[in-house]
Amino acid sequence: MTALMNPEAFRAALENAIKGRSANTSPFSVAWATGKLSREHFCRWAENHYHYVGPFADYLGYVYARMPTEYQEAKDFLLANMYEEEIGGDRHTDLLIRFAEACGTTRERVTDPDNMIASTRALQSWCYCVAMREHPIVAVAGLVVGLESQVPSIYRRQAPALRETYGFSDQDVEFFDLHIVSDEIHGERGYQIVLEHATTPELQQQCLRICEVGAEMRLLYTNGLYRHYVEKDLSLKSLDMAA
């Protein structure tokens, strides 16, 4: 039987569950960071990404409703996260739509669910499933540690290229700048909640596994964008040379 890990060992195991599965390794992310994408590609990304991140407050709301009352600090974190997403300043999805419009698409196209590809639907559905069905601490591990904590490392590679290579303004890319800061805070808070409340070997193992799956789901989603929109225009060989 697997033994209960101490906080240091468990933290390292959670981080290792994501390593090697990061969306940074996707050819879509590599093409983005190395200046190989077009504004049309970014339009299609935004039209999909909206349907993954747009319901994030909804995912967290389901977890909040099922979180044990005695885990008050975890409930407070989830509530604050939802507030930031929706009404704590600029609505995050409005910033995403601003970027999308700067790329050349429209709010109507971005918000239309018919513009999602299958891998985007899969990621969105997985998030809802985790939020509604998994143990609340396991759900925090999957949604916040496995997914949200990845965002700063992804956007730190992508945001400079948006300005320096693709010519977007600071206002256009505010969505990315905001999430580099906010999701680093959210990701760390998610780690602390999981470390504190995953208090059995079984619960720790469930958290580790869902972090692996969450990272794999985001990578699957990102790879789907490449295959559906970019592969016909770029070759993997050219990306390898650029990287």
C-alpha positions in Angstrom: 0.0 0.0 0.0 1.3 3.5 -0.9 2.4 5.5 2.2 1.2 9.0 3.1 3.7 11.5 1.7 4.9 14.4 3.7 4.1 17.9 2.2 7.5 18.4 0.6 7.4 15.0 -1.2 3.7 15.4 -2.2 4.4 18.9 -3.6 7.3 17.5 -5.7 5.1 14.6 -6.9 2.3 17.0 -7.9 4.8 19.1 -9.9 6.2 16.0 -11.5 2.7 14.8 -12.5 2.5 17.9 -14.8 6.1 17.8 -16.2 6.4 16.3 -19.6 2.7 16.9 -20.2 2.7 20.7 -20.4 1.0 22.4 -23.2 4.3 24.3 -23.8 5.4 21.1 -25.6 2.6 21.3 -28.2 3.6 22.2 -31.8 0.9 24.9 -31.6 2.6 26.5 -28.6 6.0 26.2 -30.3 4.7 27.8 -33.5 3.1 30.6 -31.4 6.3 31.4 -29.4 8.5 31.3 -32.5 6.4 33.6 -34.6 5.0 31.1 -37.0 1.3 31.7 -36.6 -0.9 34.1 -38.5 -3.7 36.4 -37.1 -6.2 34.0 -38.7 -4.7 31.2 -36.5 -5.1 33.4 -33.4 -8.8 34.0 -34.4 -9.4 30.3 -34.4 -7.5 29.9 -31.0 -9.7 32.6 -29.4 -12.9 31.1 -30.8 -12.0 27.8 -29.1 -10.3 29.1 -25.9 -13.3 31.1 -24.9 -15.3 27.9 -24.5 -12.6 26.4 -22.2 -11.9 29.4 -20.0 -15.3 31.1 -20.2 -17.0 28.6 -17.9 -14.1 28.5 -15.4 -16.2 30.3 -12.7 -18.9 27.7 -13.3 -16.5 24.9 -12.8 -15.3 26.4 -9.6 -18.9 27.1 -8.5 -19.7 23.4 -8.6 -16.6 22.6 -6.5 -17.5 25.4 -4.1 -21.0 24.0 -3.5 -19.6 20.6 -2.6 -16.6 21.7 -0.6 -16.9 20.8 3.1 -18.0 23.7 5.3 -15.1 23.2 7.6 -12.7 23.9 4.8 -13.6 27.6 5.0 -10.3 28.9 3.5 -10.7 26.6 0.5 -14.3 27.9 0.0 -13.0 31.5 0.3 -10.3 30.9 -2.3 -12.9 29.4 -4.8 -15.3 32.3 -4.2 -12.5 34.9 -4.7 -11.3 33.2 -7.9 -14.8 33.2 -9.3 -15.2 36.9 -8.4 -11.9 37.8 -10.2 -13.0 35.9 -13.3 -16.4 37.6 -13.5 -16.7 40.9 -11.8 -13.4 41.8 -10.1 -12.5 44.5 -12.6 -12.6 43.6 -16.3 -14.4 40.4 -17.0 -11.7 38.0 -18.1 -13.7 36.8 -21.1 -14.1 40.4 -22.3 -10.3 40.8 -22.4 -10.1 37.6 -24.4 -12.7 38.9 -26.8 -10.8 42.2 -27.1 -7.7 40.2 -28.2 -9.9 38.1 -30.6 -11.3 41.3 -32.2 -7.8 42.7 -32.6 -7.0 39.5 -34.5 -9.9 40.0 -36.9 -12.7 37.9 -35.6 -15.9 39.0 -33.9 -17.6 38.6 -30.5 -20.4 36.7 -32.2 -18.0 34.1 -33.6 -16.0 33.8 -30.4 -19.1 33.1 -28.3 -20.7 30.7 -30.8 -20.2 27.2 -29.4 -20.5 25.8 -32.9 -17.0 27.1 -33.6 -15.5 24.7 -31.0 -13.5 21.7 -32.4 -13.8 18.3 -30.8 -10.8 18.5 -28.5 -12.0 21.8 -27.1 -15.4 20.2 -26.3 -13.5 17.3 -24.7 -11.6 19.7 -22.4 -14.6 21.7 -21.5 -16.6 18.5 -20.7 -13.8 17.1 -18.7 -13.7 20.3 -16.5 -17.4 20.1 -15.9 -17.2 16.4 -15.1 -14.3 16.9 -12.6 -16.1 19.9 -11.0 -19.4 18.0 -10.5 -18.2 14.4 -9.7 -14.8 14.3 -8.1 -14.0 14.8 -4.4 -13.7 18.6 -4.0 -10.0 18.5 -3.1 -9.3 16.2 -6.1 -11.3 18.7 -8.2 -9.1 21.6 -7.0 -6.0 19.5 -7.8 -7.3 18.9 -11.4 -8.7 22.3 -12.2 -6.3 24.6 -10.3 -3.1 22.7 -10.0 -3.3 20.5 -13.1 -4.7 23.3 -15.4 -4.6 26.8 -13.9 -1.0 26.6 -12.5 0.3 25.9 -16.0 -0.9 29.2 -17.4 1.9 31.6 -16.3 4.6 29.4 -17.8 2.7 29.1 -21.1 1.9 32.8 -21.4 5.4 34.0 -20.4 6.5 32.3 -23.6 3.7 33.6 -25.7 3.1 37.2 -24.6 6.5 38.6 -25.7 6.0 37.2 -29.2 2.5 38.8 -29.4 4.1 42.2 -28.9 7.5 41.8 -30.5 6.7 39.5 -33.5 3.0 39.8 -34.2 2.7 43.6 -33.4 -0.2 43.6 -30.9 -0.5 46.5 -28.5 -0.4 46.3 -24.7 -4.1 46.8 -24.6 -4.7 43.9 -27.1 -2.7 41.4 -24.9 -4.0 42.4 -21.5 -5.7 39.0 -21.2 -2.3 37.3 -21.2 -0.6 39.8 -18.8 -3.4 39.5 -16.3 -3.3 35.7 -16.2 0.5 35.5 -15.8 0.0 37.3 -12.5 -3.3 36.0 -11.3 -2.9 32.4 -12.2 0.5 32.2 -10.5 -1.3 33.3 -7.3 -4.2 30.9 -7.9 -2.0 28.0 -8.8 0.1 28.4 -5.6 -3.1 28.7 -3.5 -4.4 25.5 -5.1 -1.2 23.7 -4.2 -1.6 24.8 -0.6 -5.2 23.6 -0.4 -4.3 20.2 -1.8 -1.3 19.8 0.4 -3.3 20.6 3.5 -6.4 18.6 2.8 -5.3 15.5 0.9 -4.6 13.7 4.1 -4.8 10.0 3.1 -2.6 8.0 0.7 -5.7 7.3 -1.4 -6.6 11.0 -1.7 -3.0 11.9 -2.5 -2.9 9.4 -5.3 -6.2 10.6 -6.7 -4.9 14.1 -6.8 -1.7 13.1 -8.5 -3.6 11.1 -11.1 -6.0 13.9 -11.9 -3.1 16.4 -12.3 -1.6 14.1 -14.9 -4.9 13.8 -16.7 -5.6 17.5 -16.5 -2.2 18.3 -18.0 -2.9 15.7 -20.7 -6.3 17.1 -21.5 -4.9 20.6 -22.0 -2.1 19.2 -24.2 -4.7 17.2 -26.2 -6.7 20.4 -26.6 -3.7 22.4 -27.8 -2.5 19.6 -30.2 -6.0 19.6 -31.6 -5.8 23.3 -32.5 -2.5 22.6 -34.3 -3.9 19.7 -36.3 -7.2 21.4 -37.2 -5.9 24.9 -38.1 -2.1 25.0 -38.4 -0.7 21.7 -39.7 -1.7 22.4 -43.3 0.4 25.6 -43.2 3.4 24.5 -41.2 5.6 21.4 -40.9 6.8 19.9 -37.6 10.3 19.9 -39.1 10.2 23.7 -39.5 9.1 24.1 -35.9 11.9 21.9 -34.7 14.4 24.0 -36.5 12.8 27.2 -35.1 12.8 25.9 -31.6 
